[in-house]
Amino acid sequence: MPFRKTHSLEELGEQCVGLHADLLPLVDRAAPLTEYAWKFRYPGEQSLPSPQEAAEAQQTAGAIFAAVLERLPPNLRP
């Protein structure tokens, strides 16, 4: 399925849910991770995430990555 180039994990997740409705709980957890795509890239006065917040975000991202990989045909998996 083609997708638009975007940093919005909510938008990308909605497309995934359209193919696999059981991904909805993970997509809901993914939406807040969108800010990591841009928030710390540019100079400014943003605060860094706490170690716990960063660990939770990494765990969520890993769970989403694994769930999506499971649904890919074997010949498309890394």
C-alpha positions as CSV (number, residue, x, y, z in Angstrom):
1,M,0.0,0.0,0.0
2,P,1.5,3.4,-0.9
3,F,1.9,5.9,1.8
4,R,2.6,9.6,2.0
5,K,6.0,10.8,3.2
6,T,5.2,12.1,6.7
7,H,6.5,12.1,10.3
8,S,3.0,11.5,11.6
9,L,2.9,8.1,13.2
10,E,-0.8,8.5,13.7
11,E,-1.4,9.0,10.0
12,L,0.9,6.0,9.1
13,G,-0.7,3.9,11.9
14,E,-4.2,4.6,10.6
15,Q,-3.1,3.1,7.2
16,C,-1.7,0.1,9.0
17,V,-4.9,-0.4,11.0
18,G,-6.8,-0.3,7.7
19,L,-4.9,-3.5,6.8
20,H,-4.6,-5.1,10.2
21,A,-7.2,-3.8,12.7
22,D,-5.5,-5.7,15.6
23,L,-2.7,-3.1,15.4
24,L,-5.0,-0.4,16.8
25,P,-3.7,-0.6,20.5
26,L,-0.1,-0.2,19.3
27,V,-1.0,2.6,17.0
28,D,-2.7,4.4,19.8
29,R,0.6,4.1,21.8
30,A,2.6,5.2,18.8
31,A,1.0,8.6,18.2
32,P,2.8,10.5,21.0
33,L,6.1,9.3,19.6
34,T,5.7,11.5,16.5
35,E,7.3,14.4,18.4
36,Y,10.6,12.5,18.6
37,A,10.9,12.9,14.8
38,W,11.3,16.6,15.0
39,K,11.4,18.0,18.6
40,F,15.1,17.4,19.4
41,R,16.4,18.0,15.8
42,Y,16.3,21.8,15.9
43,P,18.0,24.1,18.3
44,G,15.9,25.8,20.9
45,E,14.8,25.5,24.5
46,Q,13.0,22.2,24.5
47,S,13.6,19.9,27.4
48,L,15.2,16.5,26.9
49,P,13.1,13.4,27.9
50,S,13.9,11.8,31.2
51,P,15.7,8.5,31.0
52,Q,12.5,6.7,32.0
53,E,10.5,8.5,29.3
54,A,13.2,7.7,26.7
55,A,13.2,4.0,27.7
56,E,9.4,3.8,27.5
57,A,9.4,5.4,24.0
58,Q,12.1,3.0,22.9
59,Q,10.2,0.0,24.2
60,T,7.0,1.2,22.5
61,A,8.8,1.8,19.2
62,G,10.4,-1.7,19.4
63,A,7.0,-3.3,20.0
64,I,5.5,-1.5,17.0
65,F,8.4,-2.4,14.8
66,A,8.2,-6.1,15.8
67,A,4.4,-6.2,15.2
68,V,4.7,-4.6,11.8
69,L,7.5,-7.0,10.8
70,E,5.4,-10.0,11.8
71,R,2.8,-9.0,9.3
72,L,5.1,-8.5,6.4
73,P,5.6,-11.3,3.9
74,P,8.8,-13.2,4.7
75,N,10.5,-12.1,1.5
76,L,10.1,-8.4,2.6
77,R,11.5,-8.7,6.1
78,P,15.0,-7.5,6.8
